[in-house]
C-alpha cells in the first residue's frame, strides 16, 4: 500500500489497471467556488429554518445556541479530515478513493455507496421542497402584497402530490441537461457565484438585519396584518403561540445535546467539494479554506439568526410554525402551510420587493442543490467505473463540457425514483438520511487514522504531513473525528425526533446499516465477475488513480 510508482501503472510494468490513463476531467474550480459550493450544499437557510421551528417546538429545555456550538465542535474534526485527505489525494470520489486505498476496496465501495444512496435520497427531498418551501412562499408573498388572491390558487398546485412530483422531476431533468450539454462544471460554477450572492443576502443576511431592527411588537402587528390579508382570523400571532404550546423552561443539558441534530444538518455536511477534488485548483491552504473555512462561516450565520429571531419573532410563534410543519392545523390563521423564517422576515419587512428577494433567495437553495448533488454523484460513479467496478462507459467524459454524461443518465433515473418516493411519502423528512450519511464519516475517520501508515509515500508527499510527538497530525484528527461522529451517531439513534431513533424507527436504522453491507458484498461479486473476464481489479487499488 505504500508504493510510489506512477499512478495507473503497475509497479515494475506497464499494465493498465484503469479505464484509461487520464480521467479527462479538468482542474477548473477555484477554492472560492468550492467554498460557495459547500455553503450552498450544506443548506444553511434550511438548517436555520428547522432550528428555529423545531427547536422551540420539540426540544424543550434545549438551548439552540449551545446546541449549535456543540454540533460545530463535534463536526469540525471531520471537516478538517476531509480537507487534509482531499489535499493529499485530490481525486474524484472523495471518501471512496481514500477508504479503498487506505483500508480495503470493499470498505471504500461500502462507504461511498452509502453516501451516494442517501445523497440520491436528498435529491428527492430537495426537489419536492422546491414546491413546498421554494415556490409556495414566493407566490404567497406576491399574492398578499399585490392583493391578487388568484396567485394563491396557483400556489395550491405546488403543494399537491402531483405538483411536487412533476416540479421535482422537471428540476432533475433540467439540471442533468445543463450539466451534461451546457457549459459543464465551469459554467455551473459561474452561475453558482451569481446565485450565491442572491442566496446569501436574500435568505440569510437580510433576514438577520431585518429581525435585528424590528422589535417584537412591530413584528406581531405585521404578522397579524399579513394573516388577515390571507383571509385569516385576527390575532393570528397569538393563535400560533397557542398552537406551539411553547414551554419556556430552564436550559437542560441533555435536551440541548439532542438538539444538535438540527445544526448538524448543515455543519456536518459541508465537506462535499471533496467529491470532485480532482477538478479543484490545488494550493496548500485551498481545502482548509473551502471546507473548515466554509463551516466556520456557516456556524456564525446560524448563531446570528438564532440571536435575532428568538427574541424578536418570539419563541412561541416559532414553536407554532414547527408544530404546523408536523401536522397541527393552524389554517384558520390564513396560513395553509407553515411560514419558514425567511417568510417571517419578509413579513417583518412589510415590503413586496424585499419579501420577494428574501423568498427567492430560499428558492435558489433548492434549485442549486439538485445539480450540485448530481455533480458529486457523477464523480462517485466515475470513480467506480475508473476502477472497473462499473462498465467503462460510465467513465466516458464529454470533451466539450468535461462531464461524465453516461454517469449523469444513471443519476437521472435514480433521482426520478427518489422524487417519486419522497413526493408520495411526506413522512420521509429531511432528517431521516443523516444517520446513513454519518456512517460514511465513520469509515473516513478510521481511514484518516491509518492513512499515514498505509499510504506512507502519499502522506509524506502531502502538504499536511506534520507530526506531534512522532504521531501524524492526520491520525490525531482522525481519532477526534471518530469520537465526534460516534457521539453524533448516538444522538441520531437516541433523539426521538431524528427520524432514525432506534426505539422509534428501527426499520430506518436497519436500512442505513444494510446499504453499506450491500456495497461490501457487491464489491466481491463484481470482483468475481471481472475475474472471469480476465480483469484483476485488485491491481487498481495498489495505486492512486491518475488525474
C-alpha positions in Angstrom: 0.0 0.0 0.0 3.0 2.3 0.2 4.2 2.0 -3.3 5.5 5.1 -5.1 5.0 4.1 -8.7 3.3 6.2 -11.3 -0.5 6.4 -10.8 -2.2 4.0 -13.1 0.8 1.8 -13.9 1.9 -1.5 -12.4 5.0 -1.5 -10.2 7.7 -2.5 -12.5 5.5 -2.8 -15.5 3.2 -1.1 -18.0 -0.1 -3.0 -17.5 -3.0 -0.6 -17.5 -5.3 -1.0 -14.5 -7.7 1.8 -15.0 -10.3 2.6 -17.7 -7.7 4.9 -19.2 -4.5 6.8 -18.1 -6.1 10.2 -17.7 -9.6 11.0 -16.3 -10.5 13.6 -18.9 -11.7 15.9 -16.0 -10.1 19.3 -15.8 -9.0 21.4 -12.8 -11.2 24.4 -13.4 -12.7 25.1 -10.0 -11.2 27.7 -7.6 -11.2 27.3 -3.8 -13.7 30.2 -3.6 -16.1 28.2 -5.9 -15.6 25.1 -3.8 -16.4 27.1 -0.6 -19.5 28.5 -2.2 -20.5 25.1 -3.3 -20.1 23.7 0.3 -22.0 26.6 1.9 -24.9 26.2 -0.5 -24.9 22.3 -0.4 -24.9 22.3 3.4 -28.2 24.2 3.2 -27.6 26.9 5.8 -31.0 28.5 5.4 -32.9 25.2 5.7 -30.9 24.4 8.9 -31.8 27.8 10.3 -35.4 27.2 9.4 -35.7 23.9 11.2 -33.6 25.0 14.2 -35.9 28.0 14.7 -39.1 26.0 14.1 -38.4 22.6 15.6 -36.1 23.7 18.4 -38.7 25.6 20.4 -41.5 23.1 19.4 -39.9 19.7 20.1 -36.7 20.2 22.1 -38.0 21.5 25.4 -35.1 22.8 27.5 -32.7 22.7 24.6 -30.5 25.8 24.2 -30.3 26.4 20.4 -27.1 28.5 20.6 -25.2 26.0 22.8 -26.5 23.1 20.7 -25.2 24.7 17.5 -21.8 25.2 19.1 -21.9 21.5 20.2 -22.6 20.4 16.6 -19.8 22.6 15.3 -17.2 21.3 17.8 -18.1 17.6 17.1 -18.2 18.1 13.3 -15.1 20.3 12.9 -12.5 17.4 13.1 -14.3 15.6 10.3 -14.3 18.8 8.2 -10.6 19.2 8.7 -10.0 15.5 8.0 -11.9 15.8 4.7 -9.8 18.9 3.9 -6.4 17.2 4.5 -7.3 14.0 2.8 -8.6 15.9 -0.2 -5.3 17.8 -0.4 -3.3 14.5 -0.1 -5.4 12.6 -2.7 -7.3 15.2 -4.8 -9.3 12.8 -6.9 -12.9 12.2 -7.9 -15.0 10.1 -5.5 -13.8 11.6 -2.2 -14.2 9.0 0.6 -14.3 6.1 -2.0 -10.7 6.8 -3.0 -9.4 7.4 0.5 -11.0 4.5 2.2 -10.4 2.0 -0.7 -6.7 2.8 -0.8 -6.2 3.0 2.9 -8.4 0.3 4.4 -9.8 -2.1 1.8 -11.5 -1.7 -1.6 -14.7 -3.4 -0.3 -14.9 -0.9 2.6 -14.3 2.0 0.2 -17.2 0.9 -2.0 -19.4 0.2 1.0 -18.7 3.7 2.4 -19.3 5.5 -0.9 -22.3 3.5 -1.8 -23.9 4.6 1.5 -23.1 8.2 0.8 -24.4 8.0 -2.7 -27.6 6.3 -1.7 -28.5 8.9 0.8 -27.4 11.8 -1.4 -29.8 10.5 -4.0 -32.5 10.4 -1.3 -31.8 14.1 -0.6 -32.2 14.9 -4.3 -35.8 13.7 -3.9 -36.2 15.7 -0.7 -35.0 19.0 -2.2 -36.8 18.5 -5.5 -40.0 18.1 -3.5 -39.2 21.0 -1.2 -38.9 23.2 -4.3 -42.6 23.5 -4.3 -43.3 23.4 -0.6 -40.7 25.8 0.7 -39.4 27.5 -2.5 -42.1 28.4 -5.0 -45.0 28.5 -2.5 -43.7 31.3 -0.2 -42.8 33.4 -3.2 -46.3 33.2 -4.6 -47.8 33.9 -1.2 -45.7 37.0 -0.7 -46.7 38.1 -4.2 -50.4 37.5 -3.5 -50.5 39.4 -0.3 -48.5 42.5 -1.3 -50.2 42.8 -4.7 -53.7 42.0 -3.4 -54.1 39.3 -6.2 -55.7 36.3 -4.5 -55.7 34.3 -7.7 -51.9 33.8 -7.2 -52.7 31.8 -4.1 -54.8 29.5 -6.2 -51.8 28.9 -8.4 -49.7 28.0 -5.4 -52.0 25.2 -4.5 -50.6 23.1 -7.3 -47.1 23.2 -5.7 -48.5 21.6 -2.5 -50.3 18.8 -4.2 -48.7 15.3 -4.6 -48.8 15.5 -8.3 -47.5 19.1 -8.3 -44.4 18.4 -6.2 -43.5 15.3 -8.1 -43.9 17.0 -11.5 -42.0 20.1 -10.4 -39.2 17.9 -8.8 -38.9 15.8 -11.9 -38.6 18.8 -14.2 -35.8 20.2 -11.9 -33.9 16.9 -12.1 -34.1 16.6 -15.9 -33.2 20.2 -16.5 -30.3 20.0 -14.1 -28.9 17.0 -15.9 -29.2 18.6 -19.3 -27.5 21.8 -18.2 -24.6 19.8 -16.6 -24.2 17.4 -19.5 -24.7 19.6 -22.5 -24.5 23.1 -21.3 -21.2 24.5 -20.1 -20.4 21.7 -17.7 -18.8 22.2 -14.3 -17.2 25.5 -15.2 -20.4 27.0 -16.5 -22.3 25.8 -13.4 -19.7 27.3 -11.1 -20.1 30.7 -12.8 -23.8 30.6 -12.4 -23.4 29.4 -8.8 -21.3 32.5 -8.0 -24.0 34.9 -9.0 -26.8 32.8 -7.5 -24.8 32.7 -4.2 -25.0 36.5 -3.9 -28.8 36.4 -4.0 -28.9 33.3 -1.9 -26.7 34.5 1.0 -28.1 38.1 1.0 -31.7 37.1 0.5 -32.1 34.0 2.6 -29.6 34.7 5.4 -28.2 38.2 5.7 -31.4 40.3 5.0 -33.5 38.3 7.5 -30.8 38.8 10.2 -30.7 42.5 9.6 -34.5 42.9 9.4 -35.2 41.0 12.6 -32.4 42.9 14.4 -34.1 46.2 13.5 -37.7 45.2 14.1 -39.0 44.7 17.6 -41.5 42.0 18.6 -44.4 44.4 18.8 -43.9 45.6 15.2 -43.3 42.1 14.1 -46.5 40.9 15.7 -48.6 43.7 14.1 -47.1 43.0 10.7 -47.7 39.3 11.1 -51.4 39.7 12.1 -51.9 42.2 9.2 -50.4 39.7 6.7 -52.5 36.8 8.0 -55.7 38.8 7.7 -54.8 39.6 4.0 -54.6 35.8 3.6 -58.2 35.6 4.9 -57.2 34.5 8.4 -58.8 35.5 11.7 -57.5 38.4 13.7 -54.7 37.8 16.2 -53.0 35.0 14.2 -49.8 35.6 16.1 -51.5 34.6 19.4 -53.0 31.5 17.6 -49.5 30.4 16.6 -48.2 30.8 20.1 -51.1 28.7 21.4 -50.7 26.1 18.8 -47.0 25.7 19.5 -47.6 25.3 23.3 -44.1 26.6 23.9 -42.8 25.8 27.3 -40.1 28.3 28.3 -38.3 26.1 30.8 -34.7 26.4 32.0 -31.9 25.1 29.9 -31.4 21.3 30.2 -28.0 20.0 29.1 -29.4 16.6 27.9 -32.1 18.2 25.8 -29.5 20.7 24.4 -27.3 17.8 23.4 -30.1 16.2 21.5 -30.9 19.5 19.8 -27.6 19.4 18.0 -29.3 17.1 15.5 -30.8 20.3 13.9 -27.5 22.2 13.5 -25.6 19.0 12.4 -27.8 19.1 9.3 -25.6 21.9 8.0 -22.4 21.7 10.0 -21.9 18.0 9.3 -22.5 18.3 5.6 -20.2 21.0 4.3 -17.4 18.8 3.0 -18.8 17.8 -0.4 -16.4 19.7 -2.6 -14.0 16.8 -1.8 -16.0 14.6 -4.2 -14.8 16.5 -7.2 -11.4 17.2 -5.7 -9.6 16.3 -8.9 -11.2 19.3 -10.6 -10.2 21.9 -7.9 -7.2 24.1 -8.5 -4.7 23.0 -5.9 -3.0 25.1 -3.2 -1.7 24.3 0.2 -4.5 26.1 2.1 -7.2 25.7 -0.5 -9.0 22.7 1.0 -8.8 24.2 4.5 -10.3 27.4 3.3 -13.1 25.8 1.3 -14.2 23.1 3.9 -13.5 24.1 7.5 -13.5 27.8 6.4 -17.0 27.4 5.0 -18.0 25.5 8.1 -17.0 28.5 10.3 -18.9 30.9 8.2 -22.0 28.6 8.4 -21.9 28.4 12.2 -21.7 32.2 12.5 -24.6 32.7 10.2 -26.7 30.2 12.2 -25.8 31.7 15.6 -26.6 35.2 14.3 -30.0 34.1 13.1 -30.9 32.4 16.4 -29.8 35.5 18.2 -32.2 37.8 16.4 -35.2 35.6 15.7 -35.8 34.1 19.1 -36.3 37.4 20.9 -37.9 39.4 18.1 -40.1 36.9 16.3 -40.7 35.1 19.6 -40.0 31.5 20.6 -43.8 30.9 21.0 -44.5 31.9 17.4 -41.6 29.8 16.1 -42.8 26.8 18.1 -46.2 27.3 16.4 -44.6 27.1 12.9 -42.8 23.9 13.9 -46.0 22.4 15.2 -47.8 23.3 11.9 -45.0 21.7 9.9 -45.6 18.5 11.8 -49.4 18.5 11.3 -51.0 20.9 13.8 -53.9 22.6 12.0 -53.4 26.3 12.1 -55.1 27.0 8.7 -57.7 29.3 10.4 -54.9 31.9 10.7 -54.8 32.1 6.9 -51.6 30.1 6.6 -52.4 26.9 4.9 -48.8 25.9 5.2 -46.3 27.0 7.8 -44.1 30.0 7.1 -40.4 29.5 7.4 -38.1 32.1 8.9 -37.5 33.6 5.5 -41.2 34.4 5.0 -41.3 35.7 8.6 -38.5 38.1 7.7 -40.4 39.1 4.5 -43.5 39.8 6.6 -41.4 41.8 9.1 -40.1 44.0 6.2 -43.6 44.9 5.0 -42.3 45.4 1.5 -43.0 43.4 -1.7 -39.6 43.7 -3.3 -37.7 42.9 -0.1 -40.0 40.0 0.6 -39.6 38.6 -2.9 -35.8 39.0 -2.7 -35.7 37.0 0.5 -38.0 34.2 -0.6 -36.3 33.9 -4.0 -33.0 33.5 -2.1 -34.5 30.5 -0.4 -35.9 29.2 -3.7 -32.4 29.2 -5.1 -31.3 26.8 -2.5 -33.5 24.0 -3.9 -32.7 24.9 -7.5 -28.9 24.7 -6.8 -28.8 21.7 -4.5 -30.1 19.3 -7.1 -27.4 19.9 -9.8 -24.8 20.2 -7.0 -25.6 16.8 -5.8 -25.7 15.4 -9.3 -22.1 16.7 -9.7 -20.8 14.8 -6.7 -22.8 11.6 -7.5 -21.5 11.6 -11.1 -17.9 11.8 -9.8 -18.6 8.9 -7.4 -19.9 6.8 -10.3 -17.0 7.9 -12.4 -14.5 6.8 -9.8 -16.2 3.3 -9.5 -16.1 2.9 -13.3 -12.5 4.1 -13.5 -11.6 1.2 -11.1 -13.6 -1.2 -13.2 -16.4 -1.6 -10.6 -18.9 -0.4 -13.2 -18.9 -0.5 -17.0 -16.2 1.6 -18.7 -18.8 3.7 -20.5 -19.8 5.3 -17.2 -16.4 6.9 -17.1 -16.7 8.5 -20.5 -16.4 12.3 -20.4 -17.9 14.8 -22.9 -14.9 16.5 -24.4 -16.6 19.9 -24.5 -18.2 20.1 -21.1 -15.8 17.7 -19.3 -18.8 16.0 -17.8 -19.4 12.2 -17.4 -22.6 12.1 -19.4 -23.4 8.4 -19.1 -23.0 8.6 -15.3 -25.5 11.5 -15.4 -28.0 9.3 -17.1 -27.8 6.8 -14.3 -28.2 9.6 -11.8 -31.3 11.0 -13.5 -33.1 7.6 -13.4 -32.3 7.0 -9.7 -33.2 10.7 -8.8 -36.6 10.5 -10.5 -37.3 7.4 -8.5 -36.3 9.3 -5.3 -38.6 12.2 -6.3 -41.5 9.8 -6.7 -40.9 8.1 -3.4 -40.4 11.2 -1.4 -43.2 13.1 -3.1 -45.7 10.4 -2.3 -44.4 9.7 1.2 -44.5 13.0 3.2 -43.4 11.2 6.4 -39.9 10.9 4.9 -38.4 14.1 6.4 -35.1 15.8 5.8 -33.5 14.4 9.0 -34.1 10.7 8.0 -30.9 10.4 6.0 -28.5 12.0 8.5 -27.5 8.7 10.2 -26.9 7.0 6.9 -24.6 9.8 5.8 -22.8 9.8 9.1 -21.9 6.1 8.6 -19.6 7.2 5.8 -17.9 9.7 8.1 -17.1 6.8 10.5 -15.4 5.0 7.6 -13.5 8.1 6.7 -12.4 8.7 10.3 -10.9 5.3 10.5 -9.2 5.7 7.2 -7.7 9.0 8.4 -6.2 7.3 11.4 -4.4 4.7 9.3 -3.7 6.8 6.2 -0.1 7.9 7.2 0.8 4.2 7.9 -1.0 2.5 5.0 -0.1 5.2 2.4 3.3 6.4 3.6 4.6 7.9 0.3 1.4 9.7 -0.4 1.3 11.0 3.2 4.9 12.2 3.1 4.2 14.0 -0.2 1.1 15.7 1.0 1.0 19.3 2.3 -0.2 18.1 5.7 2.5 15.6 6.8 3.3 17.1 10.2 3.8 15.0 13.4 3.3 15.7 17.1 5.5 13.5 19.3 6.0 11.3 16.4 2.3 10.8 15.8 1.0 12.1 12.4 -1.4 15.0 12.9 -3.8 13.5 10.4 -4.1 10.4 12.6 -4.9 12.6 15.6 -7.5 14.4 13.6 -8.9 11.0 12.5 -9.3 10.0 16.2 -11.1 13.3 17.0 -13.3 12.8 14.0 -14.2 9.3 15.0 -15.1 10.4 18.5 -17.2 13.3 17.2 -19.1 11.0 14.7 -19.7 8.3 17.3 -21.3 10.9 19.6 -23.4 12.4 16.8 -24.5 8.8 15.8 -25.5 8.3 19.4 -27.6 11.4 19.3 -29.3 10.4 16.0 -30.1 7.0 17.4 -31.4 8.4 20.7 -33.3 11.5 19.6 -36.9 10.5 19.0 -37.3 13.4 16.6 -34.3 12.5 14.4 -36.2 10.1 12.2 -33.6 7.4 13.0 -34.2 6.9 16.7 -33.5 3.2 17.4 -36.5 2.9 19.7 -38.9 4.7 17.3 -37.6 4.0 13.8 -35.7 0.7 13.9 -36.5 -0.1 10.2 -34.8 3.2 9.1 -31.8 2.4 11.2 -31.7 -1.1 9.7 -31.8 0.4 6.2 -28.9 2.8 7.0 -26.8 -0.2 8.1 -27.9 -2.5 5.2 -26.8 -0.1 2.4 -23.1 -0.3 3.2 -23.4 -4.0 3.8 -24.8 -4.4 0.3 -21.9 -2.4 -1.0 -19.4 -4.6 0.9 -20.9 -7.8 -0.6 -21.4 -6.3 -4.0 -17.6 -5.5 -4.3 -16.7 -9.2 -4.0 -19.4 -10.2 -6.5 -18.1 -7.6 -9.0 -14.6 -8.7 -8.4 -15.5 -12.3 -9.2 -17.3 -11.3 -12.3 -14.4 -9.2 -13.5 -12.0 -12.0 -12.8 -13.9 -14.3 -15.2 -13.3 -11.6 -17.8 -9.6 -11.6 -17.2 -9.6 -8.3 -15.2 -7.9 -8.3 -11.8 -9.4 -5.2 -10.1 -7.1 -5.6 -7.1 -4.4 -4.1 -9.2 -6.2 -0.8 -9.4 -6.1 -0.4 -5.6 -2.4 -0.6 -5.4 -2.2 2.9 -6.8 -3.7 6.3 -6.6 -5.9 6.8 -9.7 -4.4 9.0 -12.4 -5.5 12.6 -12.8 
